[in-house]
């Protein structure tokens, strides 16, 4: 089992920045690919970014490329999402997820999920 706890969400003006953190506990964190997803009201959960267990490879959704950066610190069992140049359309609940066998943008293969953290971007 892996427990994931997100933090760092909040209210920010358009053009601002936030850094989300996801702290993991339980089984060996470095074995897992980690992903960030988001869900806006009335919409399905959508892929944002993912990073391999080593941090050597990342994938981003087109909508966040060049603005968001995913990173991880395996010594601290934490994955981060640095979000810059935020837009109102980035408003959503952001979730981190872990998968031992999958690396990519689909929701279903991720075995473990956090409870989410709200990000609200005002115009």
Residue pairs with C-beta under 8 A, 6 or more apart in sequence:
1 26
1 27
1 112
2 24
2 25
2 26
2 27
2 29
2 32
2 98
2 111
2 112
3 24
3 25
3 26
3 112
4 22
4 23
4 24
4 96
4 97
4 98
4 112
4 113
4 114
5 22
5 23
5 25
5 114
5 115
6 20
6 21
6 22
6 94
6 95
6 96
6 114
6 115
6 116
6 117
7 20
7 21
7 22
7 23
7 117
8 18
8 19
8 20
8 21
8 117
9 18
9 20
9 94
9 117
9 118
9 119
10 18
10 118
10 119
10 120
11 120
11 121
11 122
12 18
12 86
12 119
12 120
12 121
12 122
13 121
13 122
14 86
14 87
14 88
14 121
14 122
14 123
15 85
15 86
16 86
16 121
17 82
17 83
17 84
17 85
17 86
18 83
18 86
18 119
19 80
19 81
19 82
19 83
20 36
20 80
20 81
20 83
20 94
20 96
20 117
20 119
21 78
21 79
21 80
22 34
22 36
22 78
22 79
22 80
22 81
22 96
22 114
23 76
23 77
23 78
24 32
24 34
24 77
24 78
24 79
24 98
25 77
29 74
29 77
30 53
30 54
30 74
31 53
31 100
32 53
32 98
32 99
32 100
32 112
33 50
33 51
33 52
33 53
33 98
33 99
33 100
33 102
33 103
34 50
34 51
34 70
34 72
34 79
34 96
34 97
34 98
34 99
35 47
35 48
35 49
35 50
35 51
35 96
35 97
35 98
35 99
35 105
35 110
36 48
36 49
36 50
36 70
36 79
36 81
36 94
36 95
36 96
36 97
37 45
37 46
37 47
37 48
37 94
37 95
37 96
37 97
37 107
38 45
38 46
38 48
38 90
38 92
38 93
38 94
38 95
38 119
39 45
39 46
39 92
39 93
39 95
39 116
40 46
40 91
40 92
40 93
43 92
45 95
45 107
46 61
46 92
47 61
47 105
47 106
47 107
48 60
48 61
48 64
48 68
48 70
48 81
48 94
49 58
49 59
49 60
49 61
49 64
49 68
49 69
49 70
49 81
50 58
50 59
50 70
50 103
50 104
50 105
51 57
51 58
51 70
51 71
51 72
51 79
52 58
52 103
53 74
55 71
55 72
55 74
57 103
58 70
59 103
59 104
59 105
60 68
60 70
61 105
63 89
64 83
64 90
67 83
67 84
67 85
67 86
68 81
68 82
68 83
68 84
69 80
69 81
69 82
69 84
70 79
70 80
70 81
70 82
71 79
71 80
71 82
72 78
72 79
72 80
73 79
73 80
79 96
81 94
81 96
83 90
83 119
86 119
86 121
87 121
88 121
88 122
88 123
89 121
90 119
90 121
91 119
91 120
91 121
92 118
92 119
93 116
93 117
93 118
93 119
94 116
94 117
94 118
94 119
95 113
95 114
95 115
95 116
96 113
96 114
97 107
97 110
97 112
97 113
97 114
98 110
98 111
98 112
99 109
99 110
99 111
99 112
100 111
101 109
102 109
102 110
